[in-house]
Amino acid sequence: MANSCLFCRIARHEIPSTVVAEDERLMAFRDVHPQAPTHILIIPKAHVDSLNDVGEFDLVGRMTRMAVAIAEQEGIARRGYRTVINTNADGGQTVFHLHLHLLGGRSLGWPPG
């Protein structure tokens, strides 16, 4: 699965993306179909299907810390932003590689959808 996974291929730099942050374990890049002025996806470089499959205790914490740093970098931290992890089909997940959406740059309504 990981060899053909869209996000694994992006993490390996096989598919171009607009990378905004990267470290040894995570990558963050702009969504190609943004739902807000700032819409960035944060992914683990190692393949994890969904939140249900997170085995490492600190992975989601690392993703969240990266989201906070990017929100500061993008200038949306003070006004506010949303982080979302969709899990499996009924939860809205369409790419089955764990990813956190960072959305901001406009007022976001509730409920989300």
N, C-alpha and C positions, 0 to 999 in steps of 0.2 A: 504493500500500500504506500509506504513512505516514498518509494522511488517515483511513483506517478502522482503523488499528492501535490496539488497546486501550491500550497503554502510551503511544503518541503522544498519544492523547486525554486520558489522565491527565496527561501532561506539559504539555499545553495548558490544563489545569484545566477541561476539558469534562466529565469524569467525576469525581465527588467521590472523594477519598482522604484518608487521615490522613497528611499530610506531616510527616516528622520532620526533614528537612534539604533544602535546595535552594540551588543556586548558578546561575550563568549557563549551565552546561553539563550539570549533573546534578540529579536529583531522587531522594529516598529517601522511601518511604512504607510503611506497615504492610501486610503481606499479608492479604488478606481470608479466606484459608484457612490460618491459621498452623499450622506443623508443630512449633513450639516456643513457649515463653512469649514470647520475642522473635523475631519473624520479619519482617524488613524487606527490601524490594526496593530496589536502587539501580540506576537506569537513566540512560543518556544521554538528554538531551532530543531530540537529533537521532536519527532512525531509523537503527539498525544491526540487521540481521537476527539475526546471531549472532556468537560469538567469531571464527568463520571470516572474517567480513567487516569486522573492525576494521582500518581503514586508518591511523588516527592512532596514532602510537607511544605516547603518554602516556595514552590514554583509560582503559585498564584500571588503570593506576597511580592515576589520579585517583579511580576508583571504589573501589579498595582503600583509599586514604587516607581517603575519606569513610566507609568501613565501620569503620575503626579509630576515627575520631572519634565515630561513632555508638555503637560498643561502649562507649567511655568514658562517653558521655552517658547510655546506658541502664544503666550499672552492671554490665555483663557482662564487661568487659575483663580483670579480674583472675582471675576463675574460668575463663574461656575461652569461646570461641565458634567457629563454623565459617562460612567463606565458600564459596559454591558458585556456579559458572557452568555451567549445563547447556547443551550445544550440540547442536542438532538433535534429531530425534525419538528416536533410539536413546540419546541422552545424557539424555533426560528433559525436553527443552525443549518446553513446551506453548504459550507465547506467543513468537512469532518476532520479538522485539525484545530485543536484548541486555539481560540483567539479572543482577545479582549478588544472591544470597540471603545475608543475614546472619542466622544462627540462634544462639540462646543462651538462657540462663536455666534450663537443665537439663543433665544429663549426656547427651552425644550418643554413641550407639554407633557401632561400626565393624565391618564395612563398612557404608556408608550405604544401599545398596539395590540 
